[in-house]
Amino acid sequence: MRATEPGLARMAIIDPALRLDTAAPFLAPAPFRRVRLSFYLIRFGWIAGLVAFVSFAIMWVQWQNAGPGIAKVSGDFVSFWTAGKLALAGHAADAYREEPHYAMQLALHGDNGWGYVAFFYPPFFLLLCAVFALLSYLPALCLWLGSTCLCYAAALRGLMPKDLRGGEPIWMLFLGYPAVMVNAGFGQNGFLSAGLLGGAAMWLDRRPELAGLCFGCLAYKPQLGIVVPLALAVAGRWRCFAVAAATVLALAAAATLAFGADIWPAFLAGMTEARHHWMERPNPLYLKYWITVYGAVRLHGGPLVLAYAAQAATSVTAAALLAWALLRRPPGARSGRAEVAAIAACVPFCSPFMLEYDLLILAVPMAWLLGEALRDGFRRGEIAALIAAYLAPALFKVTAFDNALKLSVIAAAALLFAVVLRRCATPNAAAAADPGAMATARPMPDPGRPEAADRSGRFAR
């Protein structure tokens, strides 16, 4: 046969390291082995995440039916549901007053040692609480966690690049993220927060109006949105900025129409009381749930002035680093997903008041970073950052050396923030040269095909 025949001509341009005809019998090339190992690790990860999620869901149902009355598992939802009941009864302002709110809670679950579960949220969150309060408690709780978890899952599925799916539901890895169990165990709103940030990331480039709507709705928990206006302004996302501001104003107007203007003085008075009695009062039983620099200083016995100063320095530094990363991005590599991932990674450092279930928002930068790394290769420190951030909620719950381990979650979040900013500020050369290049990437390789690996052992694009 002549070397010019098509088959041999194609063989001649294949790198010898990728040619099976030159490899030892039964031995695949090293780059292919690396790809195959990565493929199976990813498959094991999402299957393990799904198993952990389903197992927890089964146990959660058992806990809810373990005894008479209202289970303490997911008990924070008592506050939301009771506030909604008060709103439906025409006493929305009482949601922010301890005595009538607590009286309604006692009517729900009785005096069984729960104590008062406070309500701190802006009046427009009462609109959502009132919808769930139309149901009895347990159906409302199931609908609350189920619907918001669905938003969380949909956002993460949308964040994973389509070219990396290849039939593998990689996003299911984040169903096993320990913060999922923590949030469900509290009955809290972390799913909603992460879903809104994930939705903003998906739509910021294609539909900035929808992204602005997501950011505006995030105002239901103001401490999560402190850095958002600055980031949108620095990134030049003015349409999104305008829609987000309009959304907040519209929500405030809707709450005023629904509950009356006196809802706002009650809310502000409740915030003042919350700051004095829940935030500034030294209470180790409550501070052990905090994930902020302020909370760490107070938990370790630091004075109030030092806690506020440390938090202020951290917040200013984090916001400045975020602005620097957004400004440094090459114009051709502008990416809404990257920008929102950086914003979400910055959030834990921008408010003194955040608790462990709020760690769920870190799933957004983790999902973005994992997708970028699988497509372009991991950079130094990214694997360590992903593992640390993923395991941080579980380590936070370990009781041994309790006060010391509370600092681990801050360190893990800081490491994740650093590597996300680095990748955001210095994207790969292909993206910088051609922002549409990433859209033409090929699917995740089949481990049965050695040509799935390129010379560096990364997934082919």
N, C-alpha and C positions, 0 to 999 in steps of 0.2 A: 504494500500500500504506500502511496506517496504521502509525504508529510504535508502536502498542500491540501489533502482532502479535508472537508469541513470538520469532521469529528476530531482528527488529530490537530488541526489548527486551533480548535477551541481548547484542547488539552494543553497545548503548548503555552498558553498564556495564563494558566492557573498556577498560582504560587505553589511550589513544591510542598510547603508545609500543610497545604489543604488538599493535596492529592492523595487519595487512598491507594493508588497503585504503587506509590513509593513508601507507604507506611508498612510497619511490621505487621504480620498477620494478627488479626483480631485486636489491633491496637488503633484506636481513633486518634487523629491529630490532637495535640494539646489544646489549641484554641477551641476545637469542637467540644472537648471534654469540659472546658470551662463553661461554654454555653449550655451544655447539657446539665451540668451541675446547677447553674443559675436557674435553668428552667424548672428543675425538680424542686429546688428550694422554694421558688415562688409558688409552685403548685402545692407543696406541703404547707406553706404559710397560709394561703387562702383557705385551704381545707381545714387547717387547725383553727383559723379564725371563725369559720362557719360553725364548726363543732362547738367551740367555746360559747358562741352566741346562743346557739340552740339549747345547749345544756343549761346556761344561765336562765334562759326564758322558761324552761321547764321548772327549774327550781323556784323562779319568781312566782309562778302560778301556785306552786305548792305553799310558798310562804304566805301568799294572800289568803289561802284557804285553810291555814294551819289552825286557826282558832276563831272564836267569836269576835265580833266587833271589827274595828279597822286595824289592819296590820301596820306596824311601824315601818316596815320596809316600804320605801317610796313615800314616806310620810310627809315630806315637804309639800307634796301636792295638796295636802289638807289646807294649806294657806291659800293656794290659788283657788281651790274649789269653794272654800268658805267666803273669800272675797267676791267671787262670782255670785254666790247666793245672796250676799248683802247687796250687791248691785242690782240683782233682779228684784229684790224686795224694796228697792227705792232708797237704800241707805248706803250708797257707794262710798261716801266719805268715811263711814265707820270701818271700812277696810284698813284705814290708816290709824285707827284709834284702838289702843290695846284692849281696853275693857270690853267694848261691844264685840270686837273681833274674837277675843278669847272666849267670851260667853257663847258665841255661835259655834266655835270649835268644840267646846265642852258638850254642847248639845249633840254634836256629831259623834264624838268618840268617847265621851265620858271622862271623868277625872281618873285617869289611869297612869299618871306620872309623865305624860307627854310634855307638859309645859306649853308655853305660848309659842306658836310658830308664826313669826312676824311676816308682814307683807310690805315690801319696799318699792314696788314697781310703779312706773308712771301711770297716770289714769287711763291711757289708751290700752294698756295691757289688760285692764279690767273688761274691756270689750270682749277679748278672747276668753278670759276667765268666765264671763257670764254665759258664753256659748256652752262651755263644758259643764257649767253648773246646771244646765237644763236636764242633765242626766243624774241618776243616783251616783254615789261616790265611786264604787268599783268600776262600773262601765265607763264613767268619765275618766278615771285614771288609766284604764286600758286604752281608751281612744286617744288620750293625751300622749302617752308614751309610744303607742303604735303609729300614730300619724306623724309625730315629729321625728321618730326614728326612720320612717319611710322617707321623709325629706332629707335626712342625713345620708341615708344610703344612696338616694338618687343623686345627690350632689357629688358624693365621692365617686360614684360610677361615671358621672359626667366629667369629672376632673381627670380620670385616667385616660391618657391618650389612646384614641381608637386604634392606632397602628400597633399598639403593644398588647392589645387584648388577645387577638388570635384565638378566640374561643376560651381563653382563660379569664375568669372573673377576678382579676387581681384585686379589685376594690373590696372584695369580701375579707381580705386581710384585715381591714379596719373595722369589721364587725367584731373581731376579737380584741380590739384595742381596749385595754383595761378600763379606760375612762368611760367606755360604753356601759359597763357594769356599774361603775360608780354613779353615773348619772341616773341610770334606771333605779339603782338602789336608793337614791335620794328622792326620786320622782321629780327631778328638776328639769331645767330648760336648756341643757347643753346641746341636745339634738337640734333644737330650733336655732340656736346661735350658730352652730356649725353648718347647718343647712343653708342659712341666709348668707354666710360668708362664702360657702361653696357655690351657691347660685350666683353671687356677685362675680366670683372668679370666672365662671363659665360664660357669663353674658357681657362682661365689661367690654370686650372687643366687638362682639357682633351686635349686641342689643344693650347699649349703655343705659337706656331708660329702665330696662328690667333690673340691671345691676344697681342703679340708683334706688329703685324701689326696694331691693333687698337691703341696701345700706340704710335706707330710711326706716324700714321696719326693725332693724337692729337697735334702734333707739329705745325699744322696749326695755333694754338693759344698757343704760347710758355709759356705764364704765367700759363696755366693750367697744364703743364707738368714738372714744376720745380722740384717737389719732387719725380717724378716717378723714375728716375734712382737710387736715394738713396734707395727708398722703394724696388725696385726689387733686388738691390744688397744685402740689409739686409735680405730679404726673401729668398735669394739664387735662384732666378728665372733667372738663367743665360741664358737659351735658349731664354726666352722671351726678356731679356735685349738685347741680340745680334740681334734678329730679329727687335726689335724696333729701334736700332741704324742703322741697315742696311736699314730699311724703310725710315728713315729721310734722309740718304745719297742718296738713290735712288730718293726720291722726289726732293731733291735739284738738283741732276744731270738732272732730267727730266725738271725742270724749267729752268736750264741753257741752255739746248739744245733747248728748245722751244722759249725762249725769249732773249738769248744771255747773255754773262757774265756781261754786263753792268747793268743788272737788280739788281745785288747785291749792288753796290755802291749807286744806287738810293734808294734801300730799307733801307740801313743803314743811309743814309742822312735823309730819311723820318722819321726814328725812332728817330734820334736826334732832329729833329724839333718837333715831336710829344711830346717828353719828355719835351721840353722847353715850348711849347705853349699850350699843352693840359693837361699835367700831373702836372707840377710844377707851372704854373701860377694860382694864386687863382681865381677861377671862380665858384662861388656858384651855378650858373645855371647848370653847368656840374657836379660839385662835388656831387650834391644831388642824383645822380644816382649810386654813388660808394658804395660798400659794404665792403670795406677793412678798416683795422685800420688806414692806411695811409690816406685814404679818409675822415674818421671820424675826424681825427685830423685837417686836412686842412679845412674841412667844418665848424668846430667849432673855426676857427681862429688861430689854432696852427701854429707855425713857421715851415718852411720846414725841418730844422734839426731835430726838435722833431718828425715830421711825419715820416721821414726816420728811426730814431732811434727806435721809437715805433714799426714800421713795421718790422724792422730787429729783434728786440727782440721777437716779436710774431712769426715770421717765424722760427727762430732757435728753439724756444720752441716747436712749433707744430711739426717740423721735428724730434726733439729728442723724443717727446712723441710717434710719429708714429713708429720710430725705436724701441723704448722700447717695444711697444705692439707687433710688429712683432717678435721680439726676444723672447718674453716671451711665445708665443703660444706653447703648448705642441706639440712635434713632431707628435704624432698620430692624432692631431686635425688640421693639416695644411689644409687650405681652401683658394683657390684662390678667391672665392666670398668675404670671410671675408677680405682678404688683400686688394682687390680693393675697397671694401666699405670703409675701413679705409683710403685708399689713397684719394678717392673722398671727404670724410669728411674733410680731412686735407687741400685740395687744397685752399679753401677760405682764409686761413691764411698764404699762402706761396708766395703771390704776392701783390704788392701795387696797381696793376691795374686790378680791376675786377668790373664789373657793375652788376646791379640788374638782368638782364636776365641770367647772369652766375649762378644764384641760382638754375637753373634747374638741375645742376649736383648733387645737394643734394638729388634728387629723387633716385639716385642709393644707397647711404647708407640707406636712409629711407626704400626703398623696401626690402633691405637685412635684416635690423633690424626688420621690421614688420614680415617678413617671419619666422625669427628665434624665435621671441617672441611668435607668434601664435603657433608655434610647441612646444616650450619648456616652455612657460610661461613668462610673463613680469617681468623684474627685476625693482628694485626701480629706479624711474626717467625716465624710457624709454617711458612711455605713455606721460609724460609732454614734453620730448624732441621731440617726433614725432609730437605732436600737435603744439608745438612752431615752429618747422622747417617748418611744412606744411603751417602754417598761416603767417609766417614771410614775404613772398613777398607781401601779401595783407596789412599787417600792415605797411610795408615800404612805401606804396603809400598813407597812411593817411596824410593829410596836417596839421591837428591839432598838435601842439607841434612838428613841422616838424623835426627840428634838433635833438630833443631828441629821437624821435622815430626812427631816422636813426640808432641809436645804438642798437635797439632791434634785428635787423637781425644778428648782430655780436654775440650778446648774445645767440640767438637761435642756430646759427651754432656752437658755442662753446659747448653748452650743447649736441647737437647731436654728435659732435666729441668725447666728453668725454664718452658718453654711448656706442658709437660704439667701441671705443678703449677698454673699459672695457670688453665688450662681446667678442671682438676679442682676447684679452689677456687671458681671463678666460672663455673658452667655457664650455658648460654643461658637466657633468661627462660622459654621454653616448658617446658623440662625442670624448672626450679625450681617452676613453678606446677603442673605436671601430670606426674609421673614416667611416666605411661603414654602421654603424648602422642607420644613418639618412636616407639612401637611402631606407630602408625598412619600413619607416613610413607609417601608413595607411592614407587614404584620410580624408578630413575635414568631421566631423560627420554630420549626418542628424539630425536636431533638433527634428524630430519626434521619435527618438530613445533614451531613457534615458541612455542606456549603452554607449552613445557617450562620457560621461564625466568620467574622472578618479577621484580618491579620492580628488585630489586637485582642481578639476574643470577646469583643462586645457584640451586642445584638446588631444584626444587620439593619441598615436603614434603606 
